[in-house]
Structures are given as structure tokens and as C-alpha cells.
Amino acid sequence: MGDSIEEFQPGDLAFIGPNLPHVWIADKEQRMLSKRTLEMVFLQFNLNVLSDQLLSLPEFSNIKRALILSERGIHIIGDTLNQVSEVMLQLP
């Protein structure tokens, strides 16, 4: 992500940090291999809830790293995709 242009597929999951320009365009003419309908589920949160003190704790090291990497965007794949998708779809 970050400075790339790529096609997206059903089931794709991206973690996009603050101030990272992005756009999703669906080509309605293109035939999808899947019979799934196109929908988007997103979670947006304010970074102010994560103080510097909290992010300095060892337990939050992976979260801090993910936030840093998200500045250029993260494409989530594999087993992590399945785990995160399951949690996101359960959110109200």
C-alpha cells in the first residue's frame, strides 16, 4: 500500500493509518470469481485513546509496531486475516 495501485478481492483486509490517502473503486463490469457481494466493513478509531505511556508498555509493543507500519498501510493476509475478520464481523 502507501504508494501503490492494486486490485482488491473479496476478503481483502487493509489497516490504513492516519492521513494516508486511499480510494476503493469497484469495476462493475469485471466478473468476480466469487459469488460474494461487494461490501465493506470498517473500524475507525481515534489514536488519542492510546497514550504514549500505554504504548510504551511491553504488552503493547505489537500494537505500537502495527500503528507505525500502518502509516504506509498494511495488507493483512493468511491466518491473521481470518482471525481479525472474525472479530471485526462480530463488532456492532
N, CA, C and O atoms as a GROMACS GRO file, in nm:
protein
  368
    1MET      N    1   0.085  -0.118   0.000
    1MET     CA    2   0.000   0.000   0.000
    1MET      C    3   0.089   0.124   0.000
    1MET      O    4   0.203   0.118  -0.046
    2GLY      N    5   0.039   0.231   0.049
    2GLY     CA    6   0.120   0.351   0.059
    2GLY      C    7   0.133   0.425  -0.072
    2GLY      O    8   0.071   0.530  -0.090
    3ASP      N    9   0.211   0.372  -0.162
    3ASP     CA   10   0.230   0.440  -0.290
    3ASP      C   11   0.204   0.344  -0.406
    3ASP      O   12   0.270   0.351  -0.509
    4SER      N   13   0.108   0.255  -0.390
    4SER     CA   14   0.081   0.156  -0.494
    4SER      C   15  -0.064   0.162  -0.538
    4SER      O   16  -0.150   0.216  -0.468
    5ILE      N   17  -0.089   0.106  -0.653
    5ILE     CA   18  -0.225   0.090  -0.706
    5ILE      C   19  -0.242  -0.058  -0.732
    5ILE      O   20  -0.169  -0.117  -0.813
    6GLU      N   21  -0.340  -0.119  -0.665
    6GLU     CA   22  -0.359  -0.263  -0.677
    6GLU      C   23  -0.508  -0.295  -0.685
    6GLU      O   24  -0.592  -0.216  -0.641
    7GLU      N   25  -0.540  -0.410  -0.740
    7GLU     CA   26  -0.677  -0.457  -0.740
    7GLU      C   27  -0.708  -0.517  -0.604
    7GLU      O   28  -0.619  -0.568  -0.535
    8PHE      N   29  -0.835  -0.510  -0.565
    8PHE     CA   30  -0.874  -0.574  -0.440
    8PHE      C   31  -0.972  -0.686  -0.472
    8PHE      O   32  -1.042  -0.685  -0.574
    9GLN      N   33  -0.975  -0.783  -0.381
    9GLN     CA   34  -1.057  -0.903  -0.399
    9GLN      C   35  -1.147  -0.922  -0.278
    9GLN      O   36  -1.120  -0.867  -0.172
   10PRO      N   37  -1.255  -1.000  -0.292
   10PRO     CA   38  -1.337  -1.031  -0.175
   10PRO      C   39  -1.252  -1.092  -0.064
   10PRO      O   40  -1.169  -1.180  -0.089
   11GLY      N   41  -1.272  -1.045   0.058
   11GLY     CA   42  -1.198  -1.096   0.172
   11GLY      C   43  -1.072  -1.019   0.203
   11GLY      O   44  -1.008  -1.045   0.305
   12ASP      N   45  -1.032  -0.923   0.119
   12ASP     CA   46  -0.912  -0.844   0.147
   12ASP      C   47  -0.934  -0.761   0.273
   12ASP      O   48  -1.045  -0.717   0.303
   13LEU      N   49  -0.825  -0.741   0.347
   13LEU     CA   50  -0.831  -0.662   0.469
   13LEU      C   51  -0.709  -0.572   0.474
   13LEU      O   52  -0.596  -0.617   0.458
   14ALA      N   53  -0.733  -0.444   0.495
   14ALA     CA   54  -0.624  -0.346   0.500
   14ALA      C   55  -0.634  -0.266   0.629
   14ALA      O   56  -0.743  -0.237   0.678
   15PHE      N   57  -0.518  -0.230   0.683
   15PHE     CA   58  -0.507  -0.146   0.802
   15PHE      C   59  -0.442  -0.017   0.755
   15PHE      O   60  -0.323  -0.016   0.720
   16ILE      N   61  -0.519   0.091   0.753
   16ILE     CA   62  -0.473   0.217   0.696
   16ILE      C   63  -0.460   0.320   0.807
   16ILE      O   64  -0.558   0.353   0.875
   17GLY      N   65  -0.340   0.370   0.824
   17GLY     CA   66  -0.313   0.468   0.929
   17GLY      C   67  -0.366   0.606   0.895
   17GLY      O   68  -0.422   0.627   0.788
   18PRO      N   69  -0.349   0.701   0.987
   18PRO     CA   70  -0.400   0.835   0.968
   18PRO      C   71  -0.329   0.908   0.853
   18PRO      O   72  -0.210   0.888   0.829
   19ASN      N   73  -0.406   0.991   0.785
   19ASN     CA   74  -0.354   1.078   0.679
   19ASN      C   75  -0.294   1.002   0.561
   19ASN      O   76  -0.209   1.055   0.491
   20LEU      N   77  -0.338   0.879   0.538
   20LEU     CA   78  -0.291   0.802   0.423
   20LEU      C   79  -0.401   0.805   0.317
   20LEU      O   80  -0.504   0.739   0.333
   21PRO      N   81  -0.380   0.880   0.209
   21PRO     CA   82  -0.484   0.887   0.106
   21PRO      C   83  -0.512   0.748   0.048
   21PRO      O   84  -0.420   0.669   0.027
   22HIS      N   85  -0.639   0.720   0.024
   22HIS     CA   86  -0.676   0.591  -0.032
   22HIS      C   87  -0.814   0.602  -0.098
   22HIS      O   88  -0.893   0.691  -0.066
   23VAL      N   89  -0.839   0.512  -0.189
   23VAL     CA   90  -0.969   0.507  -0.256
   23VAL      C   91  -0.993   0.363  -0.300
   23VAL      O   92  -0.899   0.292  -0.337
   24TRP      N   93  -1.118   0.320  -0.294
   24TRP     CA   94  -1.155   0.187  -0.340
   24TRP      C   95  -1.251   0.207  -0.457
   24TRP      O   96  -1.355   0.270  -0.442
   25ILE      N   97  -1.217   0.153  -0.572
   25ILE     CA   98  -1.302   0.163  -0.691
   25ILE      C   99  -1.335   0.022  -0.738
   25ILE      O  100  -1.245  -0.058  -0.763
   26ALA      N  101  -1.463  -0.008  -0.749
   26ALA     CA  102  -1.506  -0.140  -0.794
   26ALA      C  103  -1.543  -0.133  -0.941
   26ALA      O  104  -1.624  -0.050  -0.982
   27ASP      N  105  -1.485  -0.220  -1.021
   27ASP     CA  106  -1.516  -0.230  -1.162
   27ASP      C  107  -1.638  -0.320  -1.177
   27ASP      O  108  -1.627  -0.442  -1.168
   28LYS      N  109  -1.754  -0.259  -1.199
   28LYS     CA  110  -1.878  -0.335  -1.205
   28LYS      C  111  -1.883  -0.428  -1.326
   28LYS      O  112  -1.958  -0.525  -1.326
   29GLU      N  113  -1.804  -0.399  -1.426
   29GLU     CA  114  -1.804  -0.481  -1.547
   29GLU      C  115  -1.721  -0.608  -1.531
   29GLU      O  116  -1.744  -0.706  -1.602
   30GLN      N  117  -1.626  -0.606  -1.440
   30GLN     CA  118  -1.538  -0.721  -1.422
   30GLN      C  119  -1.613  -0.832  -1.352
   30GLN      O  120  -1.681  -0.808  -1.252
   31ARG      N  121  -1.601  -0.953  -1.401
   31ARG     CA  122  -1.668  -1.067  -1.340
   31ARG      C  123  -1.582  -1.119  -1.226
   31ARG      O  124  -1.463  -1.145  -1.241
   32MET      N  125  -1.645  -1.134  -1.112
   32MET     CA  126  -1.576  -1.182  -0.994
   32MET      C  127  -1.575  -1.334  -0.994
   32MET      O  128  -1.672  -1.397  -1.038
   33LEU      N  129  -1.467  -1.392  -0.946
   33LEU     CA  130  -1.458  -1.536  -0.934
   33LEU      C  131  -1.548  -1.587  -0.822
   33LEU      O  132  -1.589  -1.703  -0.821
   34SER      N  133  -1.578  -1.501  -0.729
   34SER     CA  134  -1.660  -1.536  -0.614
   34SER      C  135  -1.803  -1.490  -0.638
   34SER      O  136  -1.826  -1.395  -0.712
   35LYS      N  137  -1.898  -1.557  -0.576
   35LYS     CA  138  -2.038  -1.515  -0.585
   35LYS      C  139  -2.074  -1.419  -0.472
   35LYS      O  140  -2.190  -1.382  -0.457
   36ARG      N  141  -1.975  -1.380  -0.392
   36ARG     CA  142  -1.999  -1.289  -0.281
   36ARG      C  143  -2.032  -1.150  -0.334
   36ARG      O  144  -1.981  -1.108  -0.438
   37THR      N  145  -2.117  -1.078  -0.261
   37THR     CA  146  -2.146  -0.940  -0.296
   37THR      C  147  -2.037  -0.851  -0.239
   37THR      O  148  -1.968  -0.888  -0.144
   38LEU      N  149  -2.023  -0.736  -0.297
   38LEU     CA  150  -1.921  -0.641  -0.254
   38LEU      C  151  -1.975  -0.560  -0.137
   38LEU      O  152  -2.078  -0.494  -0.149
   39GLU      N  153  -1.906  -0.566  -0.026
   39GLU     CA  154  -1.941  -0.485   0.090
   39GLU      C  155  -1.814  -0.449   0.163
   39GLU      O  156  -1.711  -0.514   0.149
   40MET      N  157  -1.822  -0.343   0.242
   40MET     CA  158  -1.706  -0.301   0.318
   40MET      C  159  -1.742  -0.293   0.465
   40MET      O  160  -1.847  -0.240   0.502
   41VAL      N  161  -1.656  -0.346   0.547
   41VAL     CA  162  -1.670  -0.335   0.692
   41VAL      C  163  -1.547  -0.258   0.738
   41VAL      O  164  -1.434  -0.294   0.702
   42PHE      N  165  -1.568  -0.154   0.815
   42PHE     CA  166  -1.450  -0.079   0.860
   42PHE      C  167  -1.464  -0.042   1.007
   42PHE      O  168  -1.574  -0.031   1.062
   43LEU      N  169  -1.350  -0.025   1.067
   43LEU     CA  170  -1.340   0.015   1.207
   43LEU      C  171  -1.251   0.138   1.210
   43LEU      O  172  -1.138   0.135   1.162
   44GLN      N  173  -1.302   0.245   1.265
   44GLN     CA  174  -1.226   0.369   1.272
   44GLN      C  175  -1.216   0.410   1.418
   44GLN      O  176  -1.316   0.406   1.491
   45PHE      N  177  -1.097   0.447   1.461
   45PHE     CA  178  -1.081   0.488   1.600
   45PHE      C  179  -0.985   0.605   1.609
   45PHE      O  180  -0.905   0.630   1.519
   46ASN      N  181  -0.994   0.676   1.720
   46ASN     CA  182  -0.913   0.792   1.746
   46ASN      C  183  -0.785   0.747   1.818
   46ASN      O  184  -0.792   0.680   1.921
   47LEU      N  185  -0.670   0.783   1.764
   47LEU     CA  186  -0.543   0.742   1.824
   47LEU      C  187  -0.520   0.803   1.962
   47LEU      O  188  -0.432   0.757   2.036
   48ASN      N  189  -0.596   0.904   1.999
   48ASN     CA  190  -0.579   0.968   2.130
   48ASN      C  191  -0.612   0.873   2.244
   48ASN      O  192  -0.571   0.898   2.357
   49VAL      N  193  -0.685   0.765   2.217
   49VAL     CA  194  -0.717   0.670   2.325
   49VAL      C  195  -0.595   0.588   2.365
   49VAL      O  196  -0.595   0.523   2.470
   50LEU      N  197  -0.491   0.590   2.282
   50LEU     CA  198  -0.368   0.515   2.312
   50LEU      C  199  -0.258   0.615   2.349
   50LEU      O  200  -0.190   0.669   2.261
   51SER      N  201  -0.240   0.638   2.476
   51SER     CA  202  -0.140   0.734   2.522
   51SER      C  203   0.002   0.680   2.499
   51SER      O  204   0.020   0.559   2.481
   52ASP      N  205   0.099   0.769   2.499
   52ASP     CA  206   0.239   0.728   2.486
   52ASP      C  207   0.279   0.635   2.600
   52ASP      O  208   0.358   0.542   2.580
   53GLN      N  209   0.226   0.660   2.719
   53GLN     CA  210   0.256   0.573   2.834
   53GLN      C  211   0.205   0.431   2.809
   53GLN      O  212   0.275   0.334   2.836
   54LEU      N  213   0.085   0.422   2.757
   54LEU     CA  214   0.027   0.291   2.729
   54LEU      C  215   0.108   0.219   2.620
   54LEU      O  216   0.136   0.100   2.633
   55LEU      N  217   0.144   0.289   2.516
   55LEU     CA  218   0.218   0.229   2.405
   55LEU      C  219   0.361   0.193   2.443
   55LEU      O  220   0.426   0.115   2.373
   56SER      N  221   0.411   0.248   2.553
   56SER     CA  222   0.546   0.214   2.596
   56SER      C  223   0.551   0.085   2.677
   56SER      O  224   0.660   0.033   2.705
   57LEU      N  225   0.436   0.033   2.716
   57LEU     CA  226   0.432  -0.093   2.790
   57LEU      C  227   0.468  -0.210   2.700
   57LEU      O  228   0.431  -0.211   2.583
   58PRO      N  229   0.541  -0.308   2.752
   58PRO     CA  230   0.580  -0.425   2.670
   58PRO      C  231   0.461  -0.497   2.608
   58PRO      O  232   0.471  -0.549   2.497
   59GLU      N  233   0.349  -0.500   2.679
   59GLU     CA  234   0.230  -0.568   2.629
   59GLU      C  235   0.173  -0.501   2.504
   59GLU      O  236   0.098  -0.564   2.429
   60PHE      N  237   0.207  -0.376   2.481
   60PHE     CA  238   0.155  -0.301   2.367
   60PHE      C  239   0.258  -0.286   2.255
   60PHE      O  240   0.236  -0.208   2.162
   61SER      N  241   0.368  -0.359   2.262
   61SER     CA  242   0.473  -0.342   2.161
   61SER      C  243   0.424  -0.379   2.021
   61SER      O  244   0.460  -0.312   1.924
   62ASN      N  245   0.344  -0.483   2.009
   62ASN     CA  246   0.292  -0.521   1.877
   62ASN      C  247   0.192  -0.420   1.824
   62ASN      O  248   0.188  -0.394   1.703
   63ILE      N  249   0.113  -0.362   1.912
   63ILE     CA  250   0.019  -0.259   1.870
   63ILE      C  251   0.094  -0.134   1.823
   63ILE      O  252   0.059  -0.074   1.722
   64LYS      N  253   0.198  -0.097   1.899
   64LYS     CA  254   0.279   0.019   1.860
   64LYS      C  255   0.344  -0.004   1.723
   64LYS      O  256   0.346   0.086   1.639
   65ARG      N  257   0.396  -0.123   1.702
   65ARG     CA  258   0.458  -0.155   1.573
   65ARG      C  259   0.356  -0.150   1.460
   65ARG      O  260   0.385  -0.097   1.353
   66ALA      N  261   0.236  -0.203   1.484
   66ALA     CA  262   0.130  -0.201   1.382
   66ALA      C  263   0.090  -0.058   1.348
   66ALA      O  264   0.067  -0.026   1.231
   67LEU      N  265   0.082   0.029   1.448
   67LEU     CA  266   0.046   0.168   1.422
   67LEU      C  267   0.153   0.238   1.338
   67LEU      O  268   0.121   0.317   1.249
   68ILE      N  269   0.279   0.208   1.366
   68ILE     CA  270   0.388   0.267   1.288
   68ILE      C  271   0.382   0.217   1.143
   68ILE      O  272   0.392   0.296   1.049
   69LEU      N  273   0.365   0.086   1.126
   69LEU     CA  274   0.358   0.030   0.991
   69LEU      C  275   0.234   0.076   0.916
   69LEU      O  276   0.236   0.085   0.793
   70SER      N  277   0.126   0.107   0.987
   70SER     CA  278   0.002   0.149   0.922
   70SER      C  279   0.016   0.284   0.853
   70SER      O  280  -0.069   0.321   0.772
   71GLU      N  281   0.120   0.358   0.885
   71GLU     CA  282   0.139   0.488   0.821
   71GLU      C  283   0.156   0.474   0.670
   71GLU      O  284   0.131   0.568   0.595
   72ARG      N  285   0.198   0.355   0.624
   72ARG     CA  286   0.209   0.328   0.480
   72ARG      C  287   0.108   0.223   0.436
   72ARG      O  288   0.103   0.187   0.319
   73GLY      N  289   0.028   0.175   0.530
   73GLY     CA  290  -0.076   0.077   0.500
   73GLY      C  291  -0.026  -0.065   0.518
   73GLY      O  292   0.088  -0.096   0.486
   74ILE      N  293  -0.113  -0.150   0.568
   74ILE     CA  294  -0.080  -0.291   0.588
   74ILE      C  295  -0.188  -0.375   0.521
   74ILE      O  296  -0.307  -0.357   0.547
   75HIS      N  297  -0.147  -0.467   0.436
   75HIS     CA  298  -0.239  -0.564   0.376
   75HIS      C  299  -0.231  -0.689   0.461
   75HIS      O  300  -0.127  -0.754   0.468
   76ILE      N  301  -0.342  -0.723   0.526
   76ILE     CA  302  -0.344  -0.835   0.620
   76ILE      C  303  -0.383  -0.962   0.545
   76ILE      O  304  -0.484  -0.966   0.475
   77ILE      N  305  -0.300  -1.066   0.562
   77ILE     CA  306  -0.322  -1.191   0.488
   77ILE      C  307  -0.310  -1.312   0.581
   77ILE      O  308  -0.278  -1.297   0.699
   78GLY      N  309  -0.335  -1.429   0.527
   78GLY     CA  310  -0.311  -1.555   0.597
   78GLY      C  311  -0.401  -1.576   0.717
   78GLY      O  312  -0.516  -1.532   0.719
   79ASP      N  313  -0.347  -1.644   0.817
   79ASP     CA  314  -0.422  -1.678   0.936
   79ASP      C  315  -0.466  -1.552   1.012
   79ASP      O  316  -0.574  -1.549   1.070
   80THR      N  317  -0.381  -1.449   1.009
   80THR     CA  318  -0.416  -1.323   1.075
   80THR      C  319  -0.542  -1.264   1.013
   80THR      O  320  -0.627  -1.211   1.084
   81LEU      N  321  -0.555  -1.273   0.880
   81LEU     CA  322  -0.674  -1.224   0.810
   81LEU      C  323  -0.798  -1.292   0.865
   81LEU      O  324  -0.898  -1.226   0.894
   82ASN      N  325  -0.794  -1.424   0.879
   82ASN     CA  326  -0.910  -1.498   0.929
   82ASN      C  327  -0.945  -1.458   1.072
   82ASN      O  328  -1.063  -1.440   1.104
   83GLN      N  329  -0.845  -1.444   1.156
   83GLN     CA  330  -0.869  -1.409   1.296
   83GLN      C  331  -0.926  -1.269   1.310
   83GLN      O  332  -1.023  -1.247   1.383
   84VAL      N  333  -0.866  -1.173   1.241
   84VAL     CA  334  -0.911  -1.034   1.252
   84VAL      C  335  -1.048  -1.018   1.188
   84VAL      O  336  -1.133  -0.948   1.244
   85SER      N  337  -1.072  -1.080   1.076
   85SER     CA  338  -1.202  -1.071   1.009
   85SER      C  339  -1.314  -1.123   1.099
   85SER      O  340  -1.421  -1.062   1.107
   86GLU      N  341  -1.289  -1.232   1.165
   86GLU     CA  342  -1.389  -1.292   1.253
   86GLU      C  343  -1.427  -1.196   1.365
   86GLU      O  344  -1.545  -1.180   1.398
   87VAL      N  345  -1.326  -1.131   1.424
   87VAL     CA  346  -1.352  -1.035   1.532
   87VAL      C  347  -1.426  -0.913   1.478
   87VAL      O  348  -1.523  -0.868   1.540
   88MET      N  349  -1.382  -0.859   1.364
   88MET     CA  350  -1.445  -0.739   1.308
   88MET      C  351  -1.591  -0.763   1.274
   88MET      O  352  -1.674  -0.675   1.295
   89LEU      N  353  -1.624  -0.879   1.221
   89LEU     CA  354  -1.761  -0.907   1.181
   89LEU      C  355  -1.854  -0.924   1.301
   89LEU      O  356  -1.976  -0.920   1.287
   90GLN      N  357  -1.797  -0.942   1.419
   90GLN     CA  358  -1.878  -0.954   1.540
   90GLN      C  359  -1.902  -0.818   1.607
   90GLN      O  360  -1.984  -0.808   1.698
   91LEU      N  361  -1.832  -0.715   1.562
   91LEU     CA  362  -1.849  -0.581   1.621
   91LEU      C  363  -1.986  -0.524   1.586
   91LEU      O  364  -2.038  -0.550   1.478
   92PRO      N  365  -2.044  -0.447   1.677
   92PRO     CA  366  -2.176  -0.385   1.646
   92PRO      C  367  -2.161  -0.278   1.539
   92PRO      O  368  -2.260  -0.216   1.501
   0.00000   0.00000   0.00000
